[in-house]
Amino acid sequence: MSTPILEARELTRTFRVGGFTNRRSLHAVDDANFAINGSEIIALVGESGSGKSTIARLLAQVYTPTSGEILFEGTPLSQLRTRADQMRYRAAVPMVFQDPFSSLNPSYPVSHGILRGLKLHRTDLDAEGRRAEAERVTEAVGLAPARETLEKYPYEMSGGQRQRIGFAQALAYRPKVILADEPVSMLDISIRIGLLNVMANLRDVEHVSLLYITHDIASARYVADRMMVMYAGRVVESGPVEEVLQAALHPYTQLLVAAVPDPRAKLTVTAKQAAGEPPKVIDPAPGCRFADRCPLVRDVCRRVTPPLLELQPGHDVACHVAAEGLGKGAESMGEAA
């Protein structure tokens, strides 16, 4: 297999909370391991506060990992020491934000952000080349005629059009991976499908990978190739999107699937069984963080943190009960980890 574009190894980010006499650690992301390959969309799903956006900010270098490392095309980000290296990485891994109404400067036409980014990151282009590239990426995200669109101000555009401009700005840098943090959550449901199609087009035509952060299982199923499920700072399940949704192995993933209004879905975890709130992950004790809400909890779940293991080809799960059910020996594996 080729080298992943982005890879996280035991990626961890904690934040200090409390006062001077009672300093504690909030574990936003704990020991995350994953890889993003070329021309694929990975959906990162989970409840609010599960750590999804923290992962995006770690990959975007907004946050520095507390421990673990991120590799870009096989090279640890800690080795990107020069400004030129940092600029190349930021162009290769741009971010599209959730709010299309605050991500564009209202004082300038929408061409301003695209051309400014091109001048900063595409030094191979002259002024005429930058203009031509701005028109190309604008049409690539479905905004035509491009020349007229680029002269508009943000107030003249709908939320969906503004979010397409956000993807056009990212595409102008010739990215390898776009970090899309809830890009459709603030849009009318009737126009979300258009933006999801833009994302699919970027993968299929522009050969760009995307990390699609969402709490919407239906949209993840529509557009993603693989899915990662997060709960309380940990990745609890990952694999091909249809396999994860059709044959979820972790009880939390089963809960998410059961909440989707799909008449074909099997209800494996009821709302009553899953009662409770996600834990506040401050100085967490060992054990599965879903244990207090899990209807299948065992004693080992409260004592030993389940590792993320490949229980089926390409399908990783962090669950003692699932491992035991597949004959993997849950307690021995967890203690060995």
ChimeraX attribute file (.defattr): number of C-alpha atoms within 10 A of each C-alpha:
attribute: neighborCount
match mode: 1-to-1
recipient: residues
	/A:1	4
	/A:2	7
	/A:3	14
	/A:4	15
	/A:5	20
	/A:6	22
	/A:7	23
	/A:8	21
	/A:9	15
	/A:10	17
	/A:11	20
	/A:12	24
	/A:13	24
	/A:14	20
	/A:15	12
	/A:16	12
	/A:17	12
	/A:18	10
	/A:19	8
	/A:20	7
	/A:21	6
	/A:22	8
	/A:23	9
	/A:24	15
	/A:25	15
	/A:26	17
	/A:27	21
	/A:28	22
	/A:29	28
	/A:30	20
	/A:31	18
	/A:32	21
	/A:33	17
	/A:34	16
	/A:35	15
	/A:36	22
	/A:37	20
	/A:38	17
	/A:39	19
	/A:40	21
	/A:41	25
	/A:42	24
	/A:43	27
	/A:44	28
	/A:45	25
	/A:46	25
	/A:47	16
	/A:48	14
	/A:49	17
	/A:50	23
	/A:51	23
	/A:52	29
	/A:53	20
	/A:54	18
	/A:55	25
	/A:56	21
	/A:57	16
	/A:58	20
	/A:59	25
	/A:60	17
	/A:61	16
	/A:62	11
	/A:63	13
	/A:64	15
	/A:65	19
	/A:66	15
	/A:67	14
	/A:68	15
	/A:69	21
	/A:70	24
	/A:71	19
	/A:72	21
	/A:73	16
	/A:74	12
	/A:75	14
	/A:76	14
	/A:77	17
	/A:78	10
	/A:79	10
	/A:80	15
	/A:81	9
	/A:82	8
	/A:83	9
	/A:84	11
	/A:85	12
	/A:86	15
	/A:87	14
	/A:88	15
	/A:89	18
	/A:90	17
	/A:91	23
	/A:92	21
	/A:93	24
	/A:94	22
	/A:95	24
	/A:96	22
	/A:97	17
	/A:98	19
	/A:99	19
	/A:100	22
	/A:101	17
	/A:102	11
	/A:103	16
	/A:104	20
	/A:105	14
	/A:106	13
	/A:107	10
	/A:108	13
	/A:109	18
	/A:110	24
	/A:111	22
	/A:112	18
	/A:113	20
	/A:114	26
	/A:115	21
	/A:116	13
	/A:117	18
	/A:118	26
	/A:119	16
	/A:120	11
	/A:121	19
	/A:122	18
	/A:123	9
	/A:124	9
	/A:125	14
	/A:126	12
	/A:127	11
	/A:128	9
	/A:129	13
	/A:130	21
	/A:131	17
	/A:132	16
	/A:133	19
	/A:134	26
	/A:135	23
	/A:136	18
	/A:137	23
	/A:138	27
	/A:139	18
	/A:140	20
	/A:141	24
	/A:142	18
	/A:143	19
	/A:144	14
	/A:145	11
	/A:146	19
	/A:147	17
	/A:148	10
	/A:149	20
	/A:150	23
	/A:151	13
	/A:152	14
	/A:153	18
	/A:154	23
	/A:155	15
	/A:156	13
	/A:157	15
	/A:158	13
	/A:159	19
	/A:160	20
	/A:161	19
	/A:162	22
	/A:163	26
	/A:164	26
	/A:165	30
	/A:166	26
	/A:167	26
	/A:168	24
	/A:169	26
	/A:170	25
	/A:171	27
	/A:172	22
	/A:173	23
	/A:174	18
	/A:175	21
	/A:176	24
	/A:177	27
	/A:178	25
	/A:179	23
	/A:180	24
	/A:181	21
	/A:182	20
	/A:183	24
	/A:184	26
	/A:185	14
	/A:186	15
	/A:187	17
	/A:188	11
	/A:189	10
	/A:190	7
	/A:191	13
	/A:192	17
	/A:193	15
	/A:194	16
	/A:195	20
	/A:196	19
	/A:197	15
	/A:198	18
	/A:199	24
	/A:200	22
	/A:201	16
	/A:202	22
	/A:203	19
	/A:204	13
	/A:205	10
	/A:206	16
	/A:207	16
	/A:208	23
	/A:209	26
	/A:210	27
	/A:211	22
	/A:212	27
	/A:213	25
	/A:214	23
	/A:215	19
	/A:216	18
	/A:217	19
	/A:218	13
	/A:219	16
	/A:220	23
	/A:221	17
	/A:222	14
	/A:223	21
	/A:224	22
	/A:225	16
	/A:226	23
	/A:227	27
	/A:228	25
	/A:229	24
	/A:230	24
	/A:231	24
	/A:232	24
	/A:233	26
	/A:234	24
	/A:235	27
	/A:236	28
	/A:237	25
	/A:238	29
	/A:239	22
	/A:240	18
	/A:241	23
	/A:242	16
	/A:243	15
	/A:244	24
	/A:245	19
	/A:246	13
	/A:247	13
	/A:248	23
	/A:249	25
	/A:250	23
	/A:251	24
	/A:252	23
	/A:253	25
	/A:254	21
	/A:255	19
	/A:256	19
	/A:257	23
	/A:258	19
	/A:259	15
	/A:260	13
	/A:261	9
	/A:262	11
	/A:263	8
	/A:264	7
	/A:265	14
	/A:266	12
	/A:267	15
	/A:268	13
	/A:269	20
	/A:270	13
	/A:271	12
	/A:272	9
	/A:273	13
	/A:274	16
	/A:275	12
	/A:276	12
	/A:277	9
	/A:278	16
	/A:279	16
	/A:280	15
	/A:281	19
	/A:282	15
	/A:283	11
	/A:284	13
	/A:285	12
	/A:286	12
	/A:287	16
	/A:288	25
	/A:289	23
	/A:290	23
	/A:291	18
	/A:292	17
	/A:293	18
	/A:294	20
	/A:295	15
	/A:296	14
	/A:297	17
	/A:298	12
	/A:299	10
	/A:300	19
	/A:301	24
	/A:302	17
	/A:303	15
	/A:304	21
	/A:305	20
	/A:306	26
	/A:307	22
	/A:308	22
	/A:309	19
	/A:310	15
	/A:311	18
	/A:312	11
	/A:313	8
	/A:314	12
	/A:315	21
	/A:316	22
	/A:317	26
	/A:318	24
	/A:319	27
	/A:320	28
	/A:321	22
	/A:322	19
	/A:323	23
	/A:324	15
	/A:325	12
	/A:326	13
	/A:327	10
	/A:328	15
	/A:329	14
	/A:330	23
	/A:331	20
	/A:332	13
	/A:333	16
	/A:334	22
	/A:335	13
	/A:336	9
	/A:337	11
